[in-house]
């Protein structure tokens, strides 16, 4: 297993997990219970892991999706470069 994301952002984690599952991968979230036990201080981020064989595709897919989401967010804020 290889880590492709480490975050305290539960929305991003949920999005990434759904994206990878839709692509036929089997992502695994680690440190969920440890993070919850620590409370909301954000000291222990959760890790999203995928099989070694899916690592490169998962990173490429996640990078592309986040770039597109950033482009859409910028356009909605009027920051589309025009």
mmCIF file of the N, C-alpha and C atoms, coordinates in Angstrom:
data_MODEL
# 
_entry.id   MODEL 
# 
loop_
_atom_site.group_PDB 
_atom_site.id 
_atom_site.type_symbol 
_atom_site.label_atom_id 
_atom_site.label_alt_id 
_atom_site.label_comp_id 
_atom_site.label_asym_id 
_atom_site.label_entity_id 
_atom_site.label_seq_id 
_atom_site.pdbx_PDB_ins_code 
_atom_site.Cartn_x 
_atom_site.Cartn_y 
_atom_site.Cartn_z 
_atom_site.occupancy 
_atom_site.B_iso_or_equiv 
_atom_site.pdbx_formal_charge 
_atom_site.auth_seq_id 
_atom_site.auth_comp_id 
_atom_site.auth_asym_id 
_atom_site.auth_atom_id 
_atom_site.pdbx_PDB_model_num 
ATOM 1   N N  . UNK A 1 1  ? 0.848   -1.179 0.000   1.00 0.00 ? 1  UNK A N  1 
ATOM 2   C CA . UNK A 1 1  ? 0.000   0.000  0.000   1.00 0.00 ? 1  UNK A CA 1 
ATOM 3   C C  . UNK A 1 1  ? 0.888   1.236  0.000   1.00 0.00 ? 1  UNK A C  1 
ATOM 4   N N  . UNK A 1 2  ? 0.418   2.251  -0.722  1.00 0.00 ? 2  UNK A N  1 
ATOM 5   C CA . UNK A 1 2  ? 1.137   3.523  -0.765  1.00 0.00 ? 2  UNK A CA 1 
ATOM 6   C C  . UNK A 1 2  ? 0.188   4.667  -0.440  1.00 0.00 ? 2  UNK A C  1 
ATOM 7   N N  . UNK A 1 3  ? 0.719   5.649  0.251   1.00 0.00 ? 3  UNK A N  1 
ATOM 8   C CA . UNK A 1 3  ? -0.062  6.827  0.630   1.00 0.00 ? 3  UNK A CA 1 
ATOM 9   C C  . UNK A 1 3  ? -0.153  7.785  -0.555  1.00 0.00 ? 3  UNK A C  1 
ATOM 10  N N  . UNK A 1 4  ? -1.364  8.243  -0.840  1.00 0.00 ? 4  UNK A N  1 
ATOM 11  C CA . UNK A 1 4  ? -1.515  9.238  -1.904  1.00 0.00 ? 4  UNK A CA 1 
ATOM 12  C C  . UNK A 1 4  ? -2.067  10.561 -1.385  1.00 0.00 ? 4  UNK A C  1 
ATOM 13  N N  . UNK A 1 5  ? -2.555  10.562 -0.143  1.00 0.00 ? 5  UNK A N  1 
ATOM 14  C CA . UNK A 1 5  ? -3.107  11.791 0.418   1.00 0.00 ? 5  UNK A CA 1 
ATOM 15  C C  . UNK A 1 5  ? -3.044  11.715 1.933   1.00 0.00 ? 5  UNK A C  1 
ATOM 16  N N  . UNK A 1 6  ? -2.687  12.843 2.553   1.00 0.00 ? 6  UNK A N  1 
ATOM 17  C CA . UNK A 1 6  ? -2.685  12.963 4.012   1.00 0.00 ? 6  UNK A CA 1 
ATOM 18  C C  . UNK A 1 6  ? -3.362  14.289 4.326   1.00 0.00 ? 6  UNK A C  1 
ATOM 19  N N  . UNK A 1 7  ? -4.486  14.233 5.037   1.00 0.00 ? 7  UNK A N  1 
ATOM 20  C CA . UNK A 1 7  ? -5.251  15.450 5.259   1.00 0.00 ? 7  UNK A CA 1 
ATOM 21  C C  . UNK A 1 7  ? -6.137  15.351 6.493   1.00 0.00 ? 7  UNK A C  1 
ATOM 22  N N  . UNK A 1 8  ? -6.510  16.514 7.011   1.00 0.00 ? 8  UNK A N  1 
ATOM 23  C CA . UNK A 1 8  ? -7.516  16.617 8.067   1.00 0.00 ? 8  UNK A CA 1 
ATOM 24  C C  . UNK A 1 8  ? -8.858  17.034 7.482   1.00 0.00 ? 8  UNK A C  1 
ATOM 25  N N  . UNK A 1 9  ? -8.899  17.298 6.190   1.00 0.00 ? 9  UNK A N  1 
ATOM 26  C CA . UNK A 1 9  ? -10.109 17.767 5.510   1.00 0.00 ? 9  UNK A CA 1 
ATOM 27  C C  . UNK A 1 9  ? -10.985 16.560 5.150   1.00 0.00 ? 9  UNK A C  1 
ATOM 28  N N  . UNK A 1 10 ? -12.064 16.364 5.918   1.00 0.00 ? 10 UNK A N  1 
ATOM 29  C CA . UNK A 1 10 ? -12.907 15.182 5.708   1.00 0.00 ? 10 UNK A CA 1 
ATOM 30  C C  . UNK A 1 10 ? -13.671 15.249 4.389   1.00 0.00 ? 10 UNK A C  1 
ATOM 31  N N  . UNK A 1 11 ? -13.948 16.453 3.905   1.00 0.00 ? 11 UNK A N  1 
ATOM 32  C CA . UNK A 1 11 ? -14.639 16.594 2.619   1.00 0.00 ? 11 UNK A CA 1 
ATOM 33  C C  . UNK A 1 11 ? -13.708 16.159 1.483   1.00 0.00 ? 11 UNK A C  1 
ATOM 34  N N  . UNK A 1 12 ? -12.470 16.624 1.515   1.00 0.00 ? 12 UNK A N  1 
ATOM 35  C CA . UNK A 1 12 ? -11.487 16.230 0.508   1.00 0.00 ? 12 UNK A CA 1 
ATOM 36  C C  . UNK A 1 12 ? -11.247 14.725 0.557   1.00 0.00 ? 12 UNK A C  1 
ATOM 37  N N  . UNK A 1 13 ? -11.157 14.174 1.745   1.00 0.00 ? 13 UNK A N  1 
ATOM 38  C CA . UNK A 1 13 ? -10.935 12.744 1.903   1.00 0.00 ? 13 UNK A CA 1 
ATOM 39  C C  . UNK A 1 13 ? -12.095 11.936 1.330   1.00 0.00 ? 13 UNK A C  1 
ATOM 40  N N  . UNK A 1 14 ? -13.307 12.384 1.596   1.00 0.00 ? 14 UNK A N  1 
ATOM 41  C CA . UNK A 1 14 ? -14.492 11.713 1.061   1.00 0.00 ? 14 UNK A CA 1 
ATOM 42  C C  . UNK A 1 14 ? -14.536 11.799 -0.460  1.00 0.00 ? 14 UNK A C  1 
ATOM 43  N N  . UNK A 1 15 ? -14.227 12.984 -0.994  1.00 0.00 ? 15 UNK A N  1 
ATOM 44  C CA . UNK A 1 15 ? -14.199 13.185 -2.448  1.00 0.00 ? 15 UNK A CA 1 
ATOM 45  C C  . UNK A 1 15 ? -13.167 12.265 -3.094  1.00 0.00 ? 15 UNK A C  1 
ATOM 46  N N  . UNK A 1 16 ? -11.963 12.246 -2.544  1.00 0.00 ? 16 UNK A N  1 
ATOM 47  C CA . UNK A 1 16 ? -10.886 11.430 -3.106  1.00 0.00 ? 16 UNK A CA 1 
ATOM 48  C C  . UNK A 1 16 ? -11.230 9.945  -3.046  1.00 0.00 ? 16 UNK A C  1 
ATOM 49  N N  . UNK A 1 17 ? -11.809 9.510  -1.940  1.00 0.00 ? 17 UNK A N  1 
ATOM 50  C CA . UNK A 1 17 ? -12.196 8.113  -1.792  1.00 0.00 ? 17 UNK A CA 1 
ATOM 51  C C  . UNK A 1 17 ? -13.241 7.722  -2.831  1.00 0.00 ? 17 UNK A C  1 
ATOM 52  N N  . UNK A 1 18 ? -14.260 8.565  -2.997  1.00 0.00 ? 18 UNK A N  1 
ATOM 53  C CA . UNK A 1 18 ? -15.317 8.279  -3.982  1.00 0.00 ? 18 UNK A CA 1 
ATOM 54  C C  . UNK A 1 18 ? -14.751 8.276  -5.397  1.00 0.00 ? 18 UNK A C  1 
ATOM 55  N N  . UNK A 1 19 ? -13.877 9.217  -5.695  1.00 0.00 ? 19 UNK A N  1 
ATOM 56  C CA . UNK A 1 19 ? -13.267 9.315  -7.022  1.00 0.00 ? 19 UNK A CA 1 
ATOM 57  C C  . UNK A 1 19 ? -12.492 8.041  -7.360  1.00 0.00 ? 19 UNK A C  1 
ATOM 58  N N  . UNK A 1 20 ? -11.703 7.579  -6.417  1.00 0.00 ? 20 UNK A N  1 
ATOM 59  C CA . UNK A 1 20 ? -10.890 6.384  -6.654  1.00 0.00 ? 20 UNK A CA 1 
ATOM 60  C C  . UNK A 1 20 ? -11.749 5.126  -6.741  1.00 0.00 ? 20 UNK A C  1 
ATOM 61  N N  . UNK A 1 21 ? -12.786 5.052  -5.912  1.00 0.00 ? 21 UNK A N  1 
ATOM 62  C CA . UNK A 1 21 ? -13.690 3.893  -5.989  1.00 0.00 ? 21 UNK A CA 1 
ATOM 63  C C  . UNK A 1 21 ? -14.410 3.854  -7.333  1.00 0.00 ? 21 UNK A C  1 
ATOM 64  N N  . UNK A 1 22 ? -14.843 5.023  -7.816  1.00 0.00 ? 22 UNK A N  1 
ATOM 65  C CA . UNK A 1 22 ? -15.500 5.092  -9.121  1.00 0.00 ? 22 UNK A CA 1 
ATOM 66  C C  . UNK A 1 22 ? -14.576 4.643  -10.243 1.00 0.00 ? 22 UNK A C  1 
ATOM 67  N N  . UNK A 1 23 ? -13.272 4.792  -10.033 1.00 0.00 ? 23 UNK A N  1 
ATOM 68  C CA . UNK A 1 23 ? -12.289 4.373  -11.036 1.00 0.00 ? 23 UNK A CA 1 
ATOM 69  C C  . UNK A 1 23 ? -11.909 2.903  -10.884 1.00 0.00 ? 23 UNK A C  1 
ATOM 70  N N  . UNK A 1 24 ? -12.563 2.204  -9.956  1.00 0.00 ? 24 UNK A N  1 
ATOM 71  C CA . UNK A 1 24 ? -12.312 0.781  -9.788  1.00 0.00 ? 24 UNK A CA 1 
ATOM 72  C C  . UNK A 1 24 ? -11.190 0.434  -8.836  1.00 0.00 ? 24 UNK A C  1 
ATOM 73  N N  . UNK A 1 25 ? -10.689 1.419  -8.109  1.00 0.00 ? 25 UNK A N  1 
ATOM 74  C CA . UNK A 1 25 ? -9.621  1.168  -7.144  1.00 0.00 ? 25 UNK A CA 1 
ATOM 75  C C  . UNK A 1 25 ? -10.248 0.906  -5.772  1.00 0.00 ? 25 UNK A C  1 
ATOM 76  N N  . UNK A 1 26 ? -9.429  0.415  -4.857  1.00 0.00 ? 26 UNK A N  1 
ATOM 77  C CA . UNK A 1 26 ? -9.906  0.134  -3.504  1.00 0.00 ? 26 UNK A CA 1 
ATOM 78  C C  . UNK A 1 26 ? -9.081  0.972  -2.515  1.00 0.00 ? 26 UNK A C  1 
ATOM 79  N N  . UNK A 1 27 ? -9.481  2.232  -2.308  1.00 0.00 ? 27 UNK A N  1 
ATOM 80  C CA . UNK A 1 27 ? -8.741  3.073  -1.364  1.00 0.00 ? 27 UNK A CA 1 
ATOM 81  C C  . UNK A 1 27 ? -9.041  2.673  0.078   1.00 0.00 ? 27 UNK A C  1 
ATOM 82  N N  . UNK A 1 28 ? -8.058  2.877  0.941   1.00 0.00 ? 28 UNK A N  1 
ATOM 83  C CA . UNK A 1 28 ? -8.202  2.559  2.358   1.00 0.00 ? 28 UNK A CA 1 
ATOM 84  C C  . UNK A 1 28 ? -7.801  3.798  3.153   1.00 0.00 ? 28 UNK A C  1 
ATOM 85  N N  . UNK A 1 29 ? -8.657  4.208  4.088   1.00 0.00 ? 29 UNK A N  1 
ATOM 86  C CA . UNK A 1 29 ? -8.356  5.361  4.943   1.00 0.00 ? 29 UNK A CA 1 
ATOM 87  C C  . UNK A 1 29 ? -7.774  4.849  6.249   1.00 0.00 ? 29 UNK A C  1 
ATOM 88  N N  . UNK A 1 30 ? -6.579  5.329  6.580   1.00 0.00 ? 30 UNK A N  1 
ATOM 89  C CA . UNK A 1 30 ? -5.923  4.945  7.825   1.00 0.00 ? 30 UNK A CA 1 
ATOM 90  C C  . UNK A 1 30 ? -5.941  6.111  8.814   1.00 0.00 ? 30 UNK A C  1 
ATOM 91  N N  . UNK A 1 31 ? -5.858  5.804  10.069  1.00 0.00 ? 31 UNK A N  1 
ATOM 92  C CA . UNK A 1 31 ? -5.769  6.766  11.172  1.00 0.00 ? 31 UNK A CA 1 
ATOM 93  C C  . UNK A 1 31 ? -7.077  7.473  11.491  1.00 0.00 ? 31 UNK A C  1 
ATOM 94  N N  . UNK A 1 32 ? -8.196  6.959  11.004  1.00 0.00 ? 32 UNK A N  1 
ATOM 95  C CA . UNK A 1 32 ? -9.487  7.585  11.289  1.00 0.00 ? 32 UNK A CA 1 
ATOM 96  C C  . UNK A 1 32 ? -9.779  7.588  12.787  1.00 0.00 ? 32 UNK A C  1 
ATOM 97  N N  . UNK A 1 33 ? -9.643  6.457  13.416  1.00 0.00 ? 33 UNK A N  1 
ATOM 98  C CA . UNK A 1 33 ? -9.989  6.367  14.836  1.00 0.00 ? 33 UNK A CA 1 
ATOM 99  C C  . UNK A 1 33 ? -9.004  7.142  15.707  1.00 0.00 ? 33 UNK A C  1 
ATOM 100 N N  . UNK A 1 34 ? -7.746  7.124  15.343  1.00 0.00 ? 34 UNK A N  1 
ATOM 101 C CA . UNK A 1 34 ? -6.750  7.884  16.090  1.00 0.00 ? 34 UNK A CA 1 
ATOM 102 C C  . UNK A 1 34 ? -7.041  9.369  15.988  1.00 0.00 ? 34 UNK A C  1 
ATOM 103 N N  . UNK A 1 35 ? -7.393  9.820  14.788  1.00 0.00 ? 35 UNK A N  1 
ATOM 104 C CA . UNK A 1 35 ? -7.714  11.216 14.565  1.00 0.00 ? 35 UNK A CA 1 
ATOM 105 C C  . UNK A 1 35 ? -8.930  11.636 15.392  1.00 0.00 ? 35 UNK A C  1 
ATOM 106 N N  . UNK A 1 36 ? -9.937  10.779 15.450  1.00 0.00 ? 36 UNK A N  1 
ATOM 107 C CA . UNK A 1 36 ? -11.150 11.077 16.217  1.00 0.00 ? 36 UNK A CA 1 
ATOM 108 C C  . UNK A 1 36 ? -10.840 11.135 17.713  1.00 0.00 ? 36 UNK A C  1 
ATOM 109 N N  . UNK A 1 37 ? -10.005 10.227 18.187  1.00 0.00 ? 37 UNK A N  1 
ATOM 110 C CA . UNK A 1 37 ? -9.663  10.186 19.621  1.00 0.00 ? 37 UNK A CA 1 
ATOM 111 C C  . UNK A 1 37 ? -8.914  11.444 20.049  1.00 0.00 ? 37 UNK A C  1 
ATOM 112 N N  . UNK A 1 38 ? -8.171  12.038 19.149  1.00 0.00 ? 38 UNK A N  1 
ATOM 113 C CA . UNK A 1 38 ? -7.425  13.252 19.460  1.00 0.00 ? 38 UNK A CA 1 
ATOM 114 C C  . UNK A 1 38 ? -8.334  14.477 19.529  1.00 0.00 ? 38 UNK A C  1 
ATOM 115 N N  . UNK A 1 39 ? -9.557  14.345 19.033  1.00 0.00 ? 39 UNK A N  1 
ATOM 116 C CA . UNK A 1 39 ? -10.464 15.486 19.034  1.00 0.00 ? 39 UNK A CA 1 
ATOM 117 C C  . UNK A 1 39 ? -10.313 16.298 17.765  1.00 0.00 ? 39 UNK A C  1 
ATOM 118 N N  . UNK A 1 40 ? -10.688 17.535 17.824  1.00 0.00 ? 40 UNK A N  1 
ATOM 119 C CA . UNK A 1 40 ? -10.698 18.368 16.617  1.00 0.00 ? 40 UNK A CA 1 
ATOM 120 C C  . UNK A 1 40 ? -9.471  19.259 16.495  1.00 0.00 ? 40 UNK A C  1 
ATOM 121 N N  . UNK A 1 41 ? -8.381  18.922 17.175  1.00 0.00 ? 41 UNK A N  1 
ATOM 122 C CA . UNK A 1 41 ? -7.195  19.772 17.099  1.00 0.00 ? 41 UNK A CA 1 
ATOM 123 C C  . UNK A 1 41 ? -6.429  19.581 15.796  1.00 0.00 ? 41 UNK A C  1 
ATOM 124 N N  . UNK A 1 42 ? -6.706  18.525 15.080  1.00 0.00 ? 42 UNK A N  1 
ATOM 125 C CA . UNK A 1 42 ? -6.070  18.311 13.786  1.00 0.00 ? 42 UNK A CA 1 
ATOM 126 C C  . UNK A 1 42 ? -4.627  17.873 13.866  1.00 0.00 ? 42 UNK A C  1 
ATOM 127 N N  . UNK A 1 43 ? -4.230  17.280 14.976  1.00 0.00 ? 43 UNK A N  1 
ATOM 128 C CA . UNK A 1 43 ? -2.836  16.872 15.142  1.00 0.00 ? 43 UNK A CA 1 
ATOM 129 C C  . UNK A 1 43 ? -2.495  15.628 14.345  1.00 0.00 ? 43 UNK A C  1 
ATOM 130 N N  . UNK A 1 44 ? -3.476  14.780 14.094  1.00 0.00 ? 44 UNK A N  1 
ATOM 131 C CA . UNK A 1 44 ? -3.208  13.530 13.389  1.00 0.00 ? 44 UNK A CA 1 
ATOM 132 C C  . UNK A 1 44 ? -4.062  13.470 12.125  1.00 0.00 ? 44 UNK A C  1 
ATOM 133 N N  . UNK A 1 45 ? -3.462  13.744 10.987  1.00 0.00 ? 45 UNK A N  1 
ATOM 134 C CA . UNK A 1 45 ? -4.223  13.672 9.739   1.00 0.00 ? 45 UNK A CA 1 
ATOM 135 C C  . UNK A 1 45 ? -4.519  12.229 9.353   1.00 0.00 ? 45 UNK A C  1 
ATOM 136 N N  . UNK A 1 46 ? -5.542  12.067 8.562   1.00 0.00 ? 46 UNK A N  1 
ATOM 137 C CA . UNK A 1 46 ? -5.900  10.751 8.029   1.00 0.00 ? 46 UNK A CA 1 
ATOM 138 C C  . UNK A 1 46 ? -5.124  10.526 6.741   1.00 0.00 ? 46 UNK A C  1 
ATOM 139 N N  . UNK A 1 47 ? -4.805  9.267  6.474   1.00 0.00 ? 47 UNK A N  1 
ATOM 140 C CA . UNK A 1 47 ? -4.048  8.921  5.278   1.00 0.00 ? 47 UNK A CA 1 
ATOM 141 C C  . UNK A 1 47 ? -4.907  8.080  4.349   1.00 0.00 ? 47 UNK A C  1 
ATOM 142 N N  . UNK A 1 48 ? -4.848  8.417  3.055   1.00 0.00 ? 48 UNK A N  1 
ATOM 143 C CA . UNK A 1 48 ? -5.554  7.649  2.034   1.00 0.00 ? 48 UNK A CA 1 
ATOM 144 C C  . UNK A 1 48 ? -4.525  6.807  1.297   1.00 0.00 ? 48 UNK A C  1 
ATOM 145 N N  . UNK A 1 49 ? -4.736  5.501  1.328   1.00 0.00 ? 49 UNK A N  1 
ATOM 146 C CA . UNK A 1 49 ? -3.793  4.555  0.755   1.00 0.00 ? 49 UNK A CA 1 
ATOM 147 C C  . UNK A 1 49 ? -4.440  3.805  -0.400  1.00 0.00 ? 49 UNK A C  1 
ATOM 148 N N  . UNK A 1 50 ? -3.601  3.400  -1.361  1.00 0.00 ? 50 UNK A N  1 
ATOM 149 C CA . UNK A 1 50 ? -4.052  2.543  -2.461  1.00 0.00 ? 50 UNK A CA 1 
ATOM 150 C C  . UNK A 1 50 ? -3.010  1.450  -2.664  1.00 0.00 ? 50 UNK A C  1 
ATOM 151 N N  . UNK A 1 51 ? -3.383  0.429  -3.406  1.00 0.00 ? 51 UNK A N  1 
ATOM 152 C CA . UNK A 1 51 ? -2.448  -0.653 -3.729  1.00 0.00 ? 51 UNK A CA 1 
ATOM 153 C C  . UNK A 1 51 ? -1.261  -0.083 -4.511  1.00 0.00 ? 51 UNK A C  1 
ATOM 154 N N  . UNK A 1 52 ? -0.106  -0.682 -4.328  1.00 0.00 ? 52 UNK A N  1 
ATOM 155 C CA . UNK A 1 52 ? 1.103   -0.241 -5.033  1.00 0.00 ? 52 UNK A CA 1 
ATOM 156 C C  . UNK A 1 52 ? 0.865   -0.131 -6.534  1.00 0.00 ? 52 UNK A C  1 
ATOM 157 N N  . UNK A 1 53 ? 0.130   -1.078 -7.093  1.00 0.00 ? 53 UNK A N  1 
ATOM 158 C CA . UNK A 1 53 ? -0.088  -1.099 -8.544  1.00 0.00 ? 53 UNK A CA 1 
ATOM 159 C C  . UNK A 1 53 ? -1.011  0.037  -9.012  1.00 0.00 ? 53 UNK A C  1 
ATOM 160 N N  . UNK A 1 54 ? -1.801  0.608  -8.104  1.00 0.00 ? 54 UNK A N  1 
ATOM 161 C CA . UNK A 1 54 ? -2.719  1.699  -8.463  1.00 0.00 ? 54 UNK A CA 1 
ATOM 162 C C  . UNK A 1 54 ? -2.164  3.081  -8.151  1.00 0.00 ? 54 UNK A C  1 
ATOM 163 N N  . UNK A 1 55 ? -1.008  3.143  -7.528  1.00 0.00 ? 55 UNK A N  1 
ATOM 164 C CA . UNK A 1 55 ? -0.484  4.405  -7.012  1.00 0.00 ? 55 UNK A CA 1 
ATOM 165 C C  . UNK A 1 55 ? -0.357  5.495  -8.083  1.00 0.00 ? 55 UNK A C  1 
ATOM 166 N N  . UNK A 1 56 ? 0.313   5.204  -9.187  1.00 0.00 ? 56 UNK A N  1 
ATOM 167 C CA . UNK A 1 56 ? 0.528   6.223  -10.223 1.00 0.00 ? 56 UNK A CA 1 
ATOM 168 C C  . UNK A 1 56 ? -0.793  6.692  -10.831 1.00 0.00 ? 56 UNK A C  1 
ATOM 169 N N  . UNK A 1 57 ? -1.695  5.753  -11.134 1.00 0.00 ? 57 UNK A N  1 
ATOM 170 C CA . UNK A 1 57 ? -2.991  6.142  -11.709 1.00 0.00 ? 57 UNK A CA 1 
ATOM 171 C C  . UNK A 1 57 ? -3.817  6.935  -10.718 1.00 0.00 ? 57 UNK A C  1 
ATOM 172 N N  . UNK A 1 58 ? -3.779  6.538  -9.450  1.00 0.00 ? 58 UNK A N  1 
ATOM 173 C CA . UNK A 1 58 ? -4.552  7.237  -8.421  1.00 0.00 ? 58 UNK A CA 1 
ATOM 174 C C  . UNK A 1 58 ? -4.067  8.666  -8.249  1.00 0.00 ? 58 UNK A C  1 
ATOM 175 N N  . UNK A 1 59 ? -2.751  8.851  -8.218  1.00 0.00 ? 59 UNK A N  1 
ATOM 176 C CA . UNK A 1 59 ? -2.203  10.209 -8.088  1.00 0.00 ? 59 UNK A CA 1 
ATOM 177 C C  . UNK A 1 59 ? -2.572  11.069 -9.287  1.00 0.00 ? 59 UNK A C  1 
ATOM 178 N N  . UNK A 1 60 ? -2.466  10.512 -10.482 1.00 0.00 ? 60 UNK A N  1 
ATOM 179 C CA . UNK A 1 60 ? -2.805  11.266 -11.696 1.00 0.00 ? 60 UNK A CA 1 
ATOM 180 C C  . UNK A 1 60 ? -4.284  11.643 -11.704 1.00 0.00 ? 60 UNK A C  1 
ATOM 181 N N  . UNK A 1 61 ? -5.135  10.707 -11.338 1.00 0.00 ? 61 UNK A N  1 
ATOM 182 C CA . UNK A 1 61 ? -6.576  10.958 -11.301 1.00 0.00 ? 61 UNK A CA 1 
ATOM 183 C C  . UNK A 1 61 ? -6.923  12.021 -10.267 1.00 0.00 ? 61 UNK A C  1 
ATOM 184 N N  . UNK A 1 62 ? -6.352  11.909 -9.093  1.00 0.00 ? 62 UNK A N  1 
ATOM 185 C CA . UNK A 1 62 ? -6.617  12.871 -8.031  1.00 0.00 ? 62 UNK A CA 1 
ATOM 186 C C  . UNK A 1 62 ? -6.074  14.257 -8.388  1.00 0.00 ? 62 UNK A C  1 
ATOM 187 N N  . UNK A 1 63 ? -4.875  14.318 -8.935  1.00 0.00 ? 63 UNK A N  1 
ATOM 188 C CA . UNK A 1 63 ? -4.301  15.608 -9.355  1.00 0.00 ? 63 UNK A CA 1 
ATOM 189 C C  . UNK A 1 63 ? -5.174  16.290 -10.402 1.00 0.00 ? 63 UNK A C  1 
ATOM 190 N N  . UNK A 1 64 ? -5.631  15.528 -11.386 1.00 0.00 ? 64 UNK A N  1 
ATOM 191 C CA . UNK A 1 64 ? -6.478  16.088 -12.448 1.00 0.00 ? 64 UNK A CA 1 
ATOM 192 C C  . UNK A 1 64 ? -7.804  16.594 -11.881 1.00 0.00 ? 64 UNK A C  1 
ATOM 193 N N  . UNK A 1 65 ? -8.399  15.822 -10.983 1.00 0.00 ? 65 UNK A N  1 
ATOM 194 C CA . UNK A 1 65 ? -9.690  16.222 -10.395 1.00 0.00 ? 65 UNK A CA 1 
ATOM 195 C C  . UNK A 1 65 ? -9.539  17.466 -9.541  1.00 0.00 ? 65 UNK A C  1 
ATOM 196 N N  . UNK A 1 66 ? -8.469  17.547 -8.768  1.00 0.00 ? 66 UNK A N  1 
ATOM 197 C CA . UNK A 1 66 ? -8.253  18.726 -7.920  1.00 0.00 ? 66 UNK A CA 1 
ATOM 198 C C  . UNK A 1 66 ? -7.937  19.955 -8.754  1.00 0.00 ? 66 UNK A C  1 
ATOM 199 N N  . UNK A 1 67 ? -7.218  19.773 -9.850  1.00 0.00 ? 67 UNK A N  1 
ATOM 200 C CA . UNK A 1 67 ? -6.931  20.901 -10.741 1.00 0.00 ? 67 UNK A CA 1 
ATOM 201 C C  . UNK A 1 67 ? -8.230  21.409 -11.362 1.00 0.00 ? 67 UNK A C  1 
ATOM 202 N N  . UNK A 1 68 ? -9.068  20.485 -11.820 1.00 0.00 ? 68 UNK A N  1 
ATOM 203 C CA . UNK A 1 68 ? -10.344 20.885 -12.409 1.00 0.00 ? 68 UNK A CA 1 
ATOM 204 C C  . UNK A 1 68 ? -11.226 21.575 -11.370 1.00 0.00 ? 68 UNK A C  1 
ATOM 205 N N  . UNK A 1 69 ? -11.255 21.051 -10.155 1.00 0.00 ? 69 UNK A N  1 
ATOM 206 C CA . UNK A 1 69 ? -12.046 21.680 -9.088  1.00 0.00 ? 69 UNK A CA 1 
ATOM 207 C C  . UNK A 1 69 ? -11.517 23.074 -8.791  1.00 0.00 ? 69 UNK A C  1 
ATOM 208 N N  . UNK A 1 70 ? -10.206 23.241 -8.799  1.00 0.00 ? 70 UNK A N  1 
ATOM 209 C CA . UNK A 1 70 ? -9.604  24.563 -8.582  1.00 0.00 ? 70 UNK A CA 1 
ATOM 210 C C  . UNK A 1 70 ? -9.949  25.518 -9.705  1.00 0.00 ? 70 UNK A C  1 
ATOM 211 N N  . UNK A 1 71 ? -9.938  25.027 -10.948 1.00 0.00 ? 71 UNK A N  1 
ATOM 212 C CA . UNK A 1 71 ? -10.302 25.857 -12.092 1.00 0.00 ? 71 UNK A CA 1 
ATOM 213 C C  . UNK A 1 71 ? -11.756 26.292 -11.999 1.00 0.00 ? 71 UNK A C  1 
ATOM 214 N N  . UNK A 1 72 ? -12.638 25.381 -11.606 1.00 0.00 ? 72 UNK A N  1 
ATOM 215 C CA . UNK A 1 72 ? -14.049 25.716 -11.462 1.00 0.00 ? 72 UNK A CA 1 
ATOM 216 C C  . UNK A 1 72 ? -14.264 26.714 -10.332 1.00 0.00 ? 72 UNK A C  1 
ATOM 217 N N  . UNK A 1 73 ? -13.540 26.533 -9.238  1.00 0.00 ? 73 UNK A N  1 
ATOM 218 C CA . UNK A 1 73 ? -13.667 27.430 -8.089  1.00 0.00 ? 73 UNK A CA 1 
ATOM 219 C C  . UNK A 1 73 ? -13.210 28.835 -8.480  1.00 0.00 ? 73 UNK A C  1 
ATOM 220 N N  . UNK A 1 74 ? -12.088 28.937 -9.197  1.00 0.00 ? 74 UNK A N  1 
ATOM 221 C CA . UNK A 1 74 ? -11.576 30.237 -9.636  1.00 0.00 ? 74 UNK A CA 1 
ATOM 222 C C  . UNK A 1 74 ? -12.547 30.939 -10.583 1.00 0.00 ? 74 UNK A C  1 
ATOM 223 N N  . UNK A 1 75 ? -13.168 30.188 -11.484 1.00 0.00 ? 75 UNK A N  1 
ATOM 224 C CA . UNK A 1 75 ? -14.123 30.749 -12.423 1.00 0.00 ? 75 UNK A CA 1 
ATOM 225 C C  . UNK A 1 75 ? -15.364 31.246 -11.691 1.00 0.00 ? 75 UNK A C  1 
ATOM 226 N N  . UNK A 1 76 ? -15.788 30.510 -10.664 1.00 0.00 ? 76 UNK A N  1 
ATOM 227 C CA . UNK A 1 76 ? -16.969 30.918 -9.894  1.00 0.00 ? 76 UNK A CA 1 
ATOM 228 C C  . UNK A 1 76 ? -16.691 32.184 -9.090  1.00 0.00 ? 76 UNK A C  1 
ATOM 229 N N  . UNK A 1 77 ? -15.426 32.394 -8.711  1.00 0.00 ? 77 UNK A N  1 
ATOM 230 C CA . UNK A 1 77 ? -15.052 33.585 -7.947  1.00 0.00 ? 77 UNK A CA 1 
ATOM 231 C C  . UNK A 1 77 ? -14.666 34.748 -8.850  1.00 0.00 ? 77 UNK A C  1 
ATOM 232 N N  . UNK A 1 78 ? -14.772 34.556 -10.154 1.00 0.00 ? 78 UNK A N  1 
ATOM 233 C CA . UNK A 1 78 ? -14.380 35.612 -11.087 1.00 0.00 ? 78 UNK A CA 1 
ATOM 234 C C  . UNK A 1 78 ? -12.880 35.703 -11.282 1.00 0.00 ? 78 UNK A C  1 
ATOM 235 N N  . UNK A 1 79 ? -12.167 34.637 -10.957 1.00 0.00 ? 79 UNK A N  1 
ATOM 236 C CA . UNK A 1 79 ? -10.716 34.607 -11.098 1.00 0.00 ? 79 UNK A CA 1 
ATOM 237 C C  . UNK A 1 79 ? -10.298 33.727 -12.256 1.00 0.00 ? 79 UNK A C  1 
ATOM 238 N N  . UNK A 1 80 ? -11.005 33.826 -13.338 1.00 0.00 ? 80 UNK A N  1 
ATOM 239 C CA . UNK A 1 80 ? -10.737 32.957 -14.482 1.00 0.00 ? 80 UNK A CA 1 
ATOM 240 C C  . UNK A 1 80 ? -9.659  33.508 -15.406 1.00 0.00 ? 80 UNK A C  1 
ATOM 241 N N  . UNK A 1 81 ? -8.984  34.547 -14.952 1.00 0.00 ? 81 UNK A N  1 
ATOM 242 C CA . UNK A 1 81 ? -7.880  35.089 -15.746 1.00 0.00 ? 81 UNK A CA 1 
ATOM 243 C C  . UNK A 1 81 ? -8.303  36.166 -16.721 1.00 0.00 ? 81 UNK A C  1 
ATOM 244 N N  . UNK A 1 82 ? -9.566  36.519 -16.753 1.00 0.00 ? 82 UNK A N  1 
ATOM 245 C CA . UNK A 1 82 ? -9.973  37.572 -17.683 1.00 0.00 ? 82 UNK A CA 1 
ATOM 246 C C  . UNK A 1 82 ? -10.154 38.895 -16.981 1.00 0.00 ? 82 UNK A C  1 
# 
